Amino acid sequence: MEIYRLVFSPISVNTFILADSDNKCAVIDCGCYDEEEFRQLTDFLEDKKLVPVLLLNTHCHLDHIFGNRRFLEKYGLGTHCHEDDEMNRKSAVKQAMFFGLMMEEPPVPEGIIEGGQIISFGQITLKAIHVPGHSPGSLAFYCEKEGVVFTGDALFAGSIGRTDLPGGDHKTLISSITGKLFTLPENTVVYPGHYGSTTIGEEIKTNPYFV
């Protein structure tokens, strides 16, 4: 599996592209804020000769779903996410205004993902892990074969997601991380929704919220 990271929007969200050897790919958190940023994504996919077959969201805060409507219009692919984040999707336009940003109403998800669900596309298999706390429907996507996990805004290098937004809960987030992410092998590489990568072992040992 090839993993590519592009950073979009004024909030600097990581958009990940997961590609198999047949050039089929999934996009996690299409954060393209405007048409120019979306063109950067489509140009990248075309340059790499990648064919999108799946769109996933770790959660539905505005910065992680900015590009969902354009992605649907371009590729005919709606997102798949957890149903408990529907309130964030529906309030995304108001959230954007709060941050001084503009966005169109995000489209209704194409599919719902539950914790523990197996997601396969091409030659790649992911397991969805429900990690509420940053938002009620936060998901992480774990690829055991490759030893990687995409944690959205639950876990960062040296930090955790904020819990002061609607639906956030600090105690729940700590429980989600310790019970569902820190149980993964310590050499698992963590790809978060913002900033750079880390490993599960590094966060167990050094993350100030847990040591």
TACORTA-V799264 format. One record per pair of residues at least 12 apart in sequence whose ideal C-beta (glycine too) atoms are under 10 Angstrom apart, sorted by the first residue. I is the first residue (numbers start at 0). J is the second residue. D is the distance in whole Angstrom. If there is no record, write none. Layout:
BEGIN
i:I j:J d:D
i:I j:J d:D
END
This chain:
BEGIN
i:0 j:17 d:6
i:0 j:18 d:7
i:0 j:19 d:6
i:0 j:20 d:8
i:0 j:24 d:10
i:0 j:25 d:10
i:0 j:121 d:9
i:0 j:122 d:8
i:0 j:123 d:6
i:0 j:124 d:10
i:0 j:125 d:10
i:0 j:142 d:7
i:0 j:144 d:8
i:0 j:145 d:5
i:0 j:147 d:8
i:1 j:16 d:8
i:1 j:17 d:7
i:1 j:18 d:4
i:1 j:19 d:8
i:1 j:20 d:8
i:1 j:22 d:9
i:1 j:24 d:8
i:1 j:47 d:8
i:1 j:49 d:9
i:2 j:15 d:6
i:2 j:16 d:7
i:2 j:17 d:6
i:2 j:18 d:8
i:2 j:27 d:10
i:2 j:142 d:9
i:2 j:145 d:8
i:2 j:147 d:7
i:2 j:149 d:9
i:2 j:188 d:9
i:2 j:190 d:7
i:2 j:196 d:9
i:3 j:15 d:7
i:3 j:16 d:4
i:3 j:17 d:8
i:3 j:18 d:7
i:3 j:24 d:9
i:3 j:26 d:10
i:3 j:43 d:7
i:3 j:44 d:9
i:3 j:47 d:7
i:3 j:49 d:9
i:4 j:16 d:8
i:4 j:27 d:10
i:4 j:190 d:7
i:4 j:195 d:9
i:4 j:196 d:8
i:5 j:26 d:9
i:5 j:29 d:10
i:5 j:30 d:8
i:5 j:31 d:8
i:5 j:36 d:9
i:5 j:39 d:7
i:5 j:40 d:6
i:5 j:43 d:6
i:5 j:44 d:10
i:6 j:30 d:8
i:6 j:36 d:10
i:6 j:193 d:9
i:6 j:194 d:10
i:7 j:28 d:9
i:7 j:29 d:8
i:7 j:30 d:4
i:7 j:31 d:5
i:7 j:32 d:6
i:7 j:33 d:9
i:7 j:36 d:5
i:7 j:37 d:9
i:7 j:39 d:8
i:7 j:40 d:8
i:7 j:62 d:8
i:7 j:65 d:7
i:7 j:66 d:7
i:8 j:30 d:5
i:8 j:31 d:7
i:8 j:32 d:4
i:8 j:33 d:8
i:8 j:36 d:7
i:8 j:61 d:9
i:8 j:62 d:5
i:8 j:63 d:9
i:8 j:65 d:6
i:8 j:66 d:9
i:8 j:100 d:8
i:8 j:102 d:10
i:9 j:32 d:7
i:9 j:62 d:8
i:9 j:65 d:10
i:9 j:98 d:8
i:9 j:99 d:9
i:9 j:100 d:7
i:10 j:30 d:8
i:10 j:32 d:8
i:10 j:60 d:9
i:10 j:61 d:8
i:10 j:62 d:4
i:10 j:63 d:9
i:10 j:65 d:9
i:10 j:98 d:7
i:10 j:100 d:8
i:10 j:192 d:10
i:10 j:193 d:8
i:11 j:30 d:9
i:11 j:62 d:8
i:11 j:192 d:10
i:11 j:193 d:6
i:11 j:194 d:8
i:12 j:28 d:6
i:12 j:29 d:9
i:12 j:30 d:4
i:12 j:31 d:9
i:12 j:32 d:9
i:12 j:57 d:10
i:12 j:60 d:9
i:12 j:61 d:9
i:12 j:62 d:4
i:12 j:63 d:6
i:12 j:64 d:10
i:12 j:65 d:8
i:12 j:66 d:10
i:12 j:151 d:10
i:12 j:152 d:9
i:12 j:192 d:6
i:12 j:193 d:6
i:13 j:27 d:8
i:13 j:28 d:7
i:13 j:30 d:7
i:13 j:57 d:10
i:13 j:62 d:10
i:13 j:63 d:9
i:13 j:149 d:9
i:13 j:151 d:9
i:13 j:152 d:10
i:13 j:190 d:7
i:13 j:191 d:7
i:13 j:192 d:6
i:13 j:193 d:6
i:13 j:194 d:8
i:13 j:195 d:9
i:13 j:196 d:9
i:14 j:26 d:7
i:14 j:27 d:7
i:14 j:28 d:5
i:14 j:29 d:6
i:14 j:30 d:5
i:14 j:31 d:7
i:14 j:36 d:9
i:14 j:39 d:10
i:14 j:40 d:7
i:14 j:43 d:10
i:14 j:63 d:9
i:14 j:65 d:9
i:14 j:66 d:8
i:14 j:192 d:9
i:15 j:27 d:4
i:15 j:28 d:7
i:15 j:29 d:10
i:15 j:30 d:10
i:15 j:55 d:9
i:15 j:57 d:9
i:15 j:140 d:9
i:15 j:147 d:10
i:15 j:149 d:6
i:15 j:190 d:6
i:15 j:191 d:10
i:15 j:192 d:9
i:16 j:29 d:10
i:16 j:40 d:8
i:16 j:43 d:8
i:16 j:44 d:7
i:16 j:47 d:8
i:16 j:49 d:7
i:16 j:51 d:8
i:17 j:49 d:10
i:17 j:53 d:9
i:17 j:55 d:9
i:17 j:120 d:8
i:17 j:121 d:9
i:17 j:123 d:6
i:17 j:125 d:8
i:17 j:140 d:9
i:17 j:142 d:8
i:17 j:145 d:9
i:17 j:147 d:9
i:17 j:149 d:8
i:17 j:190 d:10
i:18 j:44 d:9
i:18 j:47 d:7
i:18 j:48 d:9
i:18 j:49 d:5
i:18 j:50 d:9
i:18 j:51 d:10
i:18 j:121 d:8
i:18 j:122 d:10
i:18 j:123 d:8
i:19 j:49 d:10
i:19 j:52 d:10
i:19 j:120 d:8
i:19 j:121 d:4
i:19 j:122 d:4
i:19 j:123 d:5
i:20 j:121 d:8
i:20 j:122 d:6
i:20 j:123 d:10
i:21 j:49 d:10
i:21 j:50 d:8
i:21 j:121 d:6
i:21 j:122 d:7
i:22 j:44 d:10
i:22 j:47 d:8
i:22 j:48 d:5
i:22 j:49 d:5
i:22 j:50 d:6
i:22 j:121 d:8
i:23 j:49 d:8
i:23 j:50 d:6
i:23 j:51 d:8
i:23 j:52 d:5
i:23 j:53 d:8
i:23 j:120 d:6
i:23 j:121 d:4
i:23 j:122 d:8
i:23 j:123 d:8
i:24 j:44 d:7
i:24 j:47 d:8
i:24 j:48 d:10
i:24 j:49 d:4
i:24 j:50 d:7
i:24 j:51 d:6
i:24 j:52 d:7
i:24 j:53 d:8
i:24 j:120 d:8
i:24 j:121 d:8
i:24 j:123 d:9
i:25 j:49 d:10
i:25 j:51 d:7
i:25 j:52 d:7
i:25 j:53 d:4
i:25 j:54 d:7
i:25 j:55 d:6
i:25 j:76 d:9
i:25 j:79 d:9
i:25 j:118 d:8
i:25 j:119 d:10
i:25 j:120 d:5
i:25 j:121 d:8
i:25 j:123 d:7
i:25 j:125 d:8
i:25 j:140 d:9
i:26 j:40 d:8
i:26 j:44 d:9
i:26 j:49 d:9
i:26 j:51 d:6
i:26 j:52 d:10
i:26 j:53 d:7
i:26 j:54 d:5
i:26 j:55 d:7
i:26 j:56 d:10
i:26 j:66 d:9
i:26 j:67 d:10
i:26 j:70 d:7
i:26 j:74 d:9
i:26 j:76 d:8
i:26 j:78 d:9
i:27 j:53 d:9
i:27 j:54 d:8
i:27 j:55 d:5
i:27 j:56 d:7
i:27 j:57 d:7
i:27 j:63 d:9
i:27 j:78 d:10
i:27 j:125 d:9
i:27 j:138 d:10
i:27 j:140 d:6
i:27 j:149 d:5
i:27 j:151 d:8
i:27 j:190 d:8
i:27 j:192 d:9
i:28 j:54 d:9
i:28 j:55 d:8
i:28 j:56 d:6
i:28 j:57 d:6
i:28 j:58 d:8
i:28 j:59 d:10
i:28 j:60 d:10
i:28 j:62 d:8
i:28 j:63 d:4
i:28 j:64 d:8
i:28 j:65 d:9
i:28 j:66 d:9
i:28 j:67 d:9
i:28 j:78 d:9
i:28 j:80 d:10
i:28 j:149 d:8
i:28 j:151 d:7
i:28 j:152 d:9
i:28 j:192 d:6
i:29 j:51 d:10
i:29 j:54 d:6
i:29 j:55 d:9
i:29 j:56 d:8
i:29 j:63 d:8
i:29 j:64 d:7
i:29 j:65 d:7
i:29 j:66 d:4
i:29 j:67 d:6
i:29 j:68 d:9
i:29 j:69 d:8
i:29 j:70 d:5
i:29 j:71 d:10
i:29 j:74 d:10
i:29 j:76 d:10
i:29 j:78 d:8
i:30 j:61 d:9
i:30 j:62 d:6
i:30 j:63 d:6
i:30 j:64 d:8
i:30 j:65 d:5
i:30 j:66 d:6
i:30 j:67 d:9
i:30 j:192 d:9
i:30 j:193 d:10
i:31 j:65 d:6
i:31 j:66 d:3
i:31 j:67 d:9
i:31 j:68 d:10
i:31 j:69 d:6
i:31 j:70 d:8
i:32 j:61 d:10
i:32 j:62 d:8
i:32 j:65 d:5
i:32 j:66 d:8
i:32 j:95 d:10
i:32 j:100 d:7
i:32 j:101 d:9
i:32 j:102 d:8
i:33 j:65 d:8
i:33 j:66 d:9
i:33 j:69 d:9
i:33 j:100 d:10
i:33 j:101 d:9
i:33 j:102 d:9
i:34 j:66 d:10
i:34 j:69 d:7
i:36 j:65 d:8
i:36 j:66 d:7
i:36 j:69 d:9
i:37 j:65 d:9
i:37 j:66 d:6
i:37 j:68 d:10
i:37 j:69 d:5
i:37 j:70 d:8
i:37 j:72 d:10
i:37 j:73 d:8
i:38 j:69 d:9
i:40 j:66 d:7
i:40 j:69 d:9
i:40 j:70 d:8
i:40 j:73 d:9
i:41 j:69 d:9
i:41 j:70 d:9
i:41 j:73 d:7
i:41 j:74 d:9
i:44 j:73 d:10
i:44 j:74 d:9
i:50 j:74 d:9
i:50 j:121 d:9
i:51 j:70 d:8
i:51 j:73 d:9
i:51 j:74 d:5
i:51 j:75 d:9
i:51 j:76 d:6
i:51 j:120 d:10
i:52 j:74 d:9
i:52 j:76 d:7
i:52 j:120 d:5
i:52 j:121 d:7
i:52 j:123 d:10
i:53 j:74 d:10
i:53 j:76 d:7
i:53 j:78 d:9
i:53 j:79 d:7
i:53 j:109 d:10
i:53 j:110 d:9
i:53 j:118 d:7
i:53 j:119 d:9
i:53 j:120 d:5
i:53 j:121 d:9
i:53 j:123 d:9
i:53 j:125 d:9
i:54 j:66 d:9
i:54 j:67 d:7
i:54 j:70 d:6
i:54 j:71 d:8
i:54 j:74 d:8
i:54 j:76 d:5
i:54 j:77 d:7
i:54 j:78 d:5
i:54 j:79 d:7
i:54 j:80 d:9
i:54 j:108 d:9
i:54 j:109 d:8
i:54 j:110 d:10
i:55 j:78 d:7
i:55 j:79 d:5
i:55 j:80 d:7
i:55 j:110 d:10
i:55 j:112 d:8
i:55 j:118 d:7
i:55 j:120 d:10
i:55 j:125 d:8
i:55 j:127 d:9
i:55 j:138 d:8
i:55 j:140 d:6
i:55 j:149 d:8
i:55 j:151 d:10
i:56 j:78 d:5
i:56 j:79 d:7
i:56 j:80 d:4
i:56 j:81 d:8
i:56 j:84 d:8
i:56 j:87 d:10
i:56 j:88 d:9
i:56 j:105 d:10
i:56 j:108 d:8
i:56 j:112 d:9
i:56 j:136 d:9
i:56 j:137 d:10
i:56 j:138 d:8
i:56 j:140 d:10
i:56 j:151 d:8
i:57 j:80 d:8
i:57 j:81 d:9
i:57 j:84 d:9
i:57 j:127 d:10
i:57 j:130 d:9
i:57 j:133 d:9
i:57 j:134 d:9
i:57 j:136 d:9
i:57 j:137 d:6
i:57 j:138 d:5
i:57 j:139 d:7
i:57 j:140 d:7
i:57 j:149 d:7
i:57 j:150 d:7
i:57 j:151 d:3
i:57 j:152 d:7
i:57 j:153 d:8
i:57 j:191 d:9
i:57 j:192 d:6
i:58 j:80 d:7
i:58 j:81 d:7
i:58 j:83 d:9
i:58 j:84 d:5
i:58 j:87 d:7
i:58 j:88 d:9
i:58 j:130 d:9
i:58 j:131 d:9
i:58 j:133 d:7
i:58 j:134 d:4
i:58 j:135 d:9
i:58 j:136 d:6
i:58 j:137 d:5
i:58 j:138 d:7
i:58 j:139 d:10
i:58 j:151 d:5
i:58 j:152 d:7
i:58 j:153 d:8
i:58 j:160 d:9
i:58 j:166 d:9
i:58 j:192 d:8
i:59 j:78 d:8
i:59 j:80 d:6
i:59 j:81 d:8
i:59 j:83 d:10
i:59 j:84 d:4
i:59 j:85 d:7
i:59 j:86 d:8
i:59 j:87 d:4
i:59 j:88 d:4
i:59 j:89 d:9
i:59 j:90 d:9
i:59 j:91 d:7
i:59 j:94 d:10
i:59 j:105 d:7
i:59 j:108 d:8
i:59 j:134 d:7
i:59 j:135 d:10
i:59 j:136 d:7
i:59 j:137 d:9
i:60 j:84 d:8
i:60 j:87 d:6
i:60 j:88 d:9
i:60 j:90 d:10
i:60 j:91 d:7
i:60 j:94 d:7
i:60 j:133 d:8
i:60 j:134 d:6
i:60 j:137 d:9
i:60 j:151 d:9
i:60 j:152 d:7
i:60 j:160 d:9
i:60 j:161 d:10
i:60 j:164 d:7
i:60 j:165 d:10
i:60 j:166 d:10
i:60 j:167 d:10
i:60 j:192 d:9
i:61 j:87 d:8
i:61 j:88 d:9
i:61 j:90 d:9
i:61 j:91 d:4
i:61 j:92 d:8
i:61 j:93 d:9
i:61 j:94 d:5
i:61 j:95 d:5
i:61 j:96 d:10
i:61 j:97 d:9
i:61 j:98 d:7
i:61 j:100 d:7
i:61 j:102 d:6
i:61 j:105 d:8
i:62 j:91 d:9
i:62 j:94 d:9
i:62 j:95 d:9
i:62 j:98 d:9
i:62 j:100 d:9
i:62 j:102 d:10
i:62 j:152 d:9
i:62 j:192 d:8
i:62 j:193 d:9
i:63 j:78 d:10
i:63 j:80 d:9
i:63 j:84 d:10
i:63 j:87 d:9
i:63 j:91 d:9
i:63 j:134 d:10
i:63 j:151 d:7
i:63 j:152 d:8
i:63 j:192 d:6
i:63 j:193 d:10
i:64 j:78 d:7
i:64 j:80 d:8
i:64 j:84 d:9
i:64 j:87 d:8
i:64 j:88 d:7
i:64 j:91 d:6
i:64 j:102 d:8
i:64 j:105 d:5
i:64 j:106 d:9
i:64 j:108 d:10
i:65 j:91 d:9
i:65 j:95 d:8
i:65 j:100 d:9
i:65 j:102 d:6
i:65 j:103 d:9
i:65 j:105 d:8
i:66 j:78 d:10
i:66 j:102 d:10
i:66 j:105 d:9
i:67 j:80 d:9
i:67 j:88 d:9
i:67 j:91 d:9
i:67 j:102 d:10
i:67 j:103 d:10
i:67 j:105 d:5
i:67 j:106 d:6
i:67 j:107 d:10
i:67 j:108 d:9
i:67 j:109 d:10
i:68 j:102 d:8
i:68 j:103 d:6
i:68 j:104 d:8
i:68 j:105 d:6
i:68 j:106 d:5
i:69 j:103 d:9
i:69 j:106 d:10
i:70 j:106 d:9
i:71 j:105 d:9
i:71 j:106 d:5
i:71 j:107 d:10
i:71 j:109 d:8
i:72 j:106 d:9
i:75 j:109 d:10
i:76 j:109 d:7
i:77 j:105 d:10
i:77 j:106 d:6
i:77 j:107 d:7
i:77 j:108 d:6
i:77 j:109 d:3
i:77 j:110 d:7
i:78 j:105 d:8
i:78 j:106 d:8
i:78 j:107 d:9
i:78 j:108 d:5
i:78 j:109 d:6
i:78 j:110 d:8
i:78 j:112 d:10
i:79 j:108 d:6
i:79 j:109 d:6
i:79 j:110 d:4
i:79 j:111 d:7
i:79 j:112 d:5
i:79 j:116 d:9
i:79 j:118 d:7
i:79 j:127 d:9
i:79 j:138 d:9
i:80 j:108 d:5
i:80 j:109 d:9
i:80 j:110 d:8
i:80 j:111 d:7
i:80 j:112 d:6
i:80 j:127 d:10
i:80 j:136 d:6
i:80 j:137 d:10
i:80 j:138 d:7
i:81 j:108 d:9
i:81 j:111 d:7
i:81 j:112 d:6
i:81 j:113 d:7
i:81 j:114 d:8
i:81 j:116 d:10
i:81 j:127 d:8
i:81 j:129 d:6
i:81 j:130 d:10
i:81 j:131 d:9
i:81 j:134 d:9
i:81 j:135 d:8
i:81 j:136 d:3
i:81 j:137 d:7
i:81 j:138 d:5
i:82 j:108 d:8
i:82 j:111 d:5
i:82 j:112 d:8
i:82 j:113 d:8
i:82 j:135 d:9
i:82 j:136 d:7
i:83 j:111 d:10
i:83 j:113 d:10
i:83 j:114 d:10
i:83 j:129 d:8
i:83 j:131 d:7
i:83 j:134 d:8
i:83 j:135 d:4
i:83 j:136 d:3
i:83 j:137 d:8
i:83 j:138 d:10
i:83 j:166 d:8
i:84 j:108 d:9
i:84 j:131 d:9
i:84 j:134 d:6
i:84 j:135 d:6
i:84 j:136 d:3
i:84 j:137 d:7
i:84 j:138 d:8
i:84 j:166 d:8
i:85 j:107 d:9
i:85 j:108 d:8
i:85 j:111 d:9
i:85 j:135 d:9
i:85 j:136 d:7
i:86 j:134 d:9
i:86 j:135 d:7
i:86 j:136 d:9
i:86 j:165 d:7
i:86 j:166 d:6
i:87 j:105 d:10
i:87 j:134 d:6
i:87 j:135 d:8
i:87 j:136 d:7
i:87 j:137 d:10
i:87 j:164 d:8
i:87 j:165 d:8
i:87 j:166 d:7
i:88 j:104 d:9
i:88 j:105 d:5
i:88 j:106 d:9
i:88 j:107 d:8
i:88 j:108 d:7
i:88 j:136 d:9
i:89 j:104 d:9
i:89 j:105 d:8
i:89 j:107 d:10
i:90 j:164 d:10
i:90 j:165 d:7
i:90 j:166 d:10
i:91 j:103 d:9
i:91 j:104 d:8
i:91 j:105 d:5
i:92 j:104 d:6
i:92 j:105 d:8
i:94 j:164 d:8
i:94 j:165 d:9
i:97 j:164 d:10
i:111 j:136 d:9
i:112 j:125 d:10
i:112 j:127 d:5
i:112 j:129 d:9
i:112 j:136 d:9
i:112 j:138 d:6
i:112 j:140 d:9
i:113 j:127 d:7
i:113 j:129 d:7
i:113 j:138 d:9
i:114 j:126 d:9
i:114 j:127 d:6
i:114 j:128 d:6
i:114 j:129 d:3
i:114 j:130 d:8
i:114 j:131 d:9
i:114 j:136 d:10
i:114 j:138 d:7
i:114 j:139 d:9
i:114 j:175 d:10
i:114 j:179 d:8
i:115 j:127 d:7
i:115 j:128 d:8
i:115 j:129 d:8
i:116 j:128 d:9
i:116 j:129 d:9
i:116 j:138 d:9
i:118 j:138 d:10
i:118 j:140 d:7
i:118 j:142 d:10
i:122 j:144 d:9
i:123 j:142 d:7
i:123 j:144 d:8
i:123 j:145 d:8
i:124 j:141 d:10
i:124 j:142 d:7
i:124 j:143 d:8
i:124 j:144 d:7
i:124 j:145 d:10
i:125 j:138 d:10
i:125 j:139 d:10
i:125 j:140 d:5
i:125 j:141 d:6
i:125 j:142 d:5
i:125 j:143 d:9
i:125 j:144 d:10
i:125 j:145 d:10
i:125 j:147 d:9
i:125 j:148 d:9
i:125 j:149 d:8
i:126 j:139 d:9
i:126 j:140 d:7
i:126 j:141 d:5
i:126 j:142 d:8
i:126 j:143 d:7
i:126 j:148 d:9
i:127 j:139 d:8
i:127 j:140 d:6
i:127 j:141 d:8
i:128 j:140 d:7
i:128 j:141 d:6
i:128 j:148 d:8
i:128 j:149 d:10
i:128 j:150 d:9
i:128 j:153 d:9
i:128 j:175 d:9
i:128 j:179 d:5
i:128 j:180 d:7
i:128 j:182 d:10
i:128 j:183 d:9
i:129 j:175 d:8
i:129 j:179 d:7
i:130 j:148 d:10
i:130 j:150 d:7
i:130 j:151 d:8
i:130 j:152 d:10
i:130 j:153 d:4
i:130 j:154 d:8
i:130 j:160 d:9
i:130 j:171 d:9
i:130 j:172 d:8
i:130 j:174 d:9
i:130 j:175 d:4
i:130 j:176 d:7
i:130 j:178 d:9
i:130 j:179 d:6
i:130 j:180 d:6
i:131 j:153 d:9
i:131 j:166 d:8
i:131 j:167 d:9
i:131 j:168 d:7
i:131 j:171 d:5
i:131 j:172 d:7
i:131 j:174 d:9
i:131 j:175 d:6
i:131 j:179 d:10
i:132 j:152 d:10
i:132 j:153 d:7
i:132 j:154 d:10
i:132 j:159 d:8
i:132 j:160 d:7
i:132 j:162 d:6
i:132 j:166 d:9
i:132 j:167 d:7
i:132 j:168 d:6
i:132 j:169 d:7
i:132 j:170 d:8
i:132 j:171 d:4
i:132 j:172 d:2
i:132 j:173 d:7
i:132 j:174 d:7
i:132 j:175 d:5
i:132 j:176 d:8
i:133 j:150 d:10
i:133 j:151 d:7
i:133 j:152 d:5
i:133 j:153 d:5
i:133 j:154 d:9
i:133 j:159 d:8
i:133 j:160 d:3
i:133 j:161 d:7
i:133 j:162 d:6
i:133 j:164 d:8
i:133 j:166 d:9
i:133 j:167 d:6
i:133 j:168 d:9
i:133 j:169 d:10
i:133 j:171 d:9
i:133 j:172 d:6
i:133 j:175 d:9
i:133 j:176 d:10
i:133 j:192 d:9
i:134 j:151 d:8
i:134 j:152 d:8
i:134 j:153 d:9
i:134 j:160 d:8
i:134 j:161 d:10
i:134 j:162 d:9
i:134 j:164 d:7
i:134 j:165 d:8
i:134 j:166 d:5
i:134 j:167 d:6
i:134 j:168 d:10
i:134 j:172 d:9
i:135 j:165 d:9
i:135 j:166 d:4
i:135 j:167 d:8
i:135 j:168 d:8
i:135 j:171 d:9
i:136 j:166 d:8
i:137 j:150 d:9
i:137 j:151 d:6
i:137 j:152 d:7
i:137 j:153 d:5
i:137 j:154 d:10
i:137 j:160 d:8
i:137 j:166 d:9
i:137 j:167 d:9
i:137 j:171 d:10
i:137 j:172 d:8
i:137 j:175 d:8
i:137 j:192 d:10
i:138 j:150 d:9
i:138 j:151 d:7
i:138 j:153 d:9
i:139 j:151 d:6
i:139 j:153 d:6
i:139 j:154 d:8
i:139 j:175 d:9
i:139 j:176 d:10
i:139 j:179 d:8
i:139 j:180 d:6
i:139 j:183 d:9
i:139 j:189 d:9
i:139 j:190 d:10
i:139 j:191 d:10
i:140 j:190 d:9
i:141 j:179 d:9
i:141 j:180 d:9
i:141 j:183 d:7
i:141 j:187 d:8
i:142 j:187 d:9
i:142 j:188 d:10
i:143 j:183 d:9
i:143 j:184 d:9
i:143 j:187 d:9
i:145 j:187 d:9
i:145 j:188 d:8
i:146 j:183 d:9
i:146 j:184 d:7
i:146 j:186 d:6
i:146 j:187 d:5
i:146 j:188 d:6
i:146 j:198 d:9
i:146 j:199 d:10
i:147 j:183 d:10
i:147 j:187 d:7
i:147 j:188 d:5
i:147 j:189 d:8
i:147 j:190 d:6
i:147 j:196 d:9
i:147 j:198 d:10
i:148 j:179 d:10
i:148 j:180 d:7
i:148 j:183 d:6
i:148 j:184 d:10
i:148 j:187 d:5
i:148 j:188 d:7
i:148 j:189 d:6
i:148 j:190 d:7
i:148 j:191 d:9
i:148 j:198 d:10
i:148 j:199 d:7
i:149 j:188 d:10
i:149 j:189 d:8
i:149 j:190 d:5
i:149 j:191 d:8
i:149 j:192 d:8
i:150 j:176 d:9
i:150 j:180 d:7
i:150 j:189 d:6
i:150 j:190 d:7
i:150 j:191 d:5
i:150 j:192 d:7
i:150 j:197 d:9
i:150 j:199 d:10
i:150 j:202 d:10
i:151 j:190 d:10
i:151 j:191 d:7
i:151 j:192 d:4
i:151 j:193 d:9
i:152 j:164 d:10
i:152 j:167 d:10
i:152 j:172 d:10
i:152 j:191 d:7
i:152 j:192 d:5
i:152 j:193 d:7
i:153 j:172 d:7
i:153 j:175 d:6
i:153 j:176 d:6
i:153 j:179 d:9
i:153 j:180 d:7
i:153 j:189 d:10
i:153 j:191 d:8
i:153 j:192 d:8
i:154 j:172 d:9
i:154 j:175 d:9
i:154 j:176 d:5
i:154 j:180 d:6
i:154 j:181 d:9
i:154 j:189 d:6
i:154 j:191 d:6
i:154 j:192 d:9
i:154 j:197 d:8
i:154 j:199 d:9
i:154 j:202 d:6
i:154 j:206 d:8
i:154 j:208 d:9
i:154 j:209 d:10
i:155 j:189 d:8
i:155 j:191 d:5
i:155 j:192 d:8
i:155 j:193 d:6
i:155 j:194 d:6
i:155 j:195 d:9
i:155 j:196 d:10
i:155 j:197 d:8
i:155 j:202 d:9
i:155 j:206 d:9
i:155 j:208 d:10
i:156 j:189 d:7
i:156 j:191 d:7
i:156 j:193 d:9
i:156 j:194 d:6
i:156 j:195 d:6
i:156 j:196 d:7
i:156 j:197 d:4
i:156 j:198 d:9
i:156 j:201 d:8
i:156 j:202 d:7
i:156 j:205 d:9
i:156 j:206 d:8
i:157 j:194 d:9
i:157 j:195 d:10
i:157 j:197 d:7
i:157 j:201 d:9
i:157 j:202 d:8
i:157 j:205 d:7
i:157 j:206 d:6
i:157 j:207 d:7
i:157 j:208 d:9
i:158 j:191 d:9
i:158 j:193 d:9
i:158 j:194 d:8
i:158 j:197 d:10
i:158 j:202 d:9
i:158 j:206 d:7
i:158 j:207 d:8
i:158 j:208 d:7
i:159 j:172 d:6
i:159 j:173 d:8
i:159 j:175 d:10
i:159 j:176 d:7
i:159 j:191 d:10
i:159 j:202 d:9
i:159 j:206 d:7
i:159 j:207 d:9
i:159 j:208 d:5
i:159 j:209 d:9
i:160 j:172 d:6
i:160 j:175 d:10
i:160 j:176 d:9
i:160 j:191 d:9
i:160 j:192 d:8
i:160 j:193 d:9
i:169 j:208 d:9
i:172 j:208 d:9
i:173 j:208 d:7
i:173 j:209 d:8
i:176 j:199 d:10
i:176 j:202 d:8
i:176 j:203 d:10
i:176 j:206 d:9
i:176 j:208 d:8
i:176 j:209 d:8
i:177 j:203 d:9
i:177 j:208 d:10
i:177 j:209 d:7
i:180 j:199 d:7
i:180 j:202 d:8
i:180 j:203 d:9
i:181 j:199 d:6
i:181 j:200 d:9
i:181 j:202 d:7
i:181 j:203 d:5
i:181 j:206 d:9
i:181 j:209 d:8
i:182 j:199 d:9
i:183 j:198 d:10
i:183 j:199 d:5
i:183 j:200 d:10
i:183 j:203 d:10
i:184 j:198 d:9
i:184 j:199 d:7
i:184 j:200 d:8
i:185 j:198 d:7
i:185 j:199 d:5
i:185 j:200 d:3
i:185 j:201 d:8
i:185 j:202 d:9
i:185 j:203 d:7
i:185 j:204 d:9
i:186 j:198 d:6
i:186 j:199 d:7
i:186 j:200 d:6
i:186 j:201 d:10
i:187 j:199 d:4
i:187 j:200 d:8
i:187 j:202 d:10
i:188 j:201 d:10
i:189 j:201 d:8
i:189 j:202 d:7
END
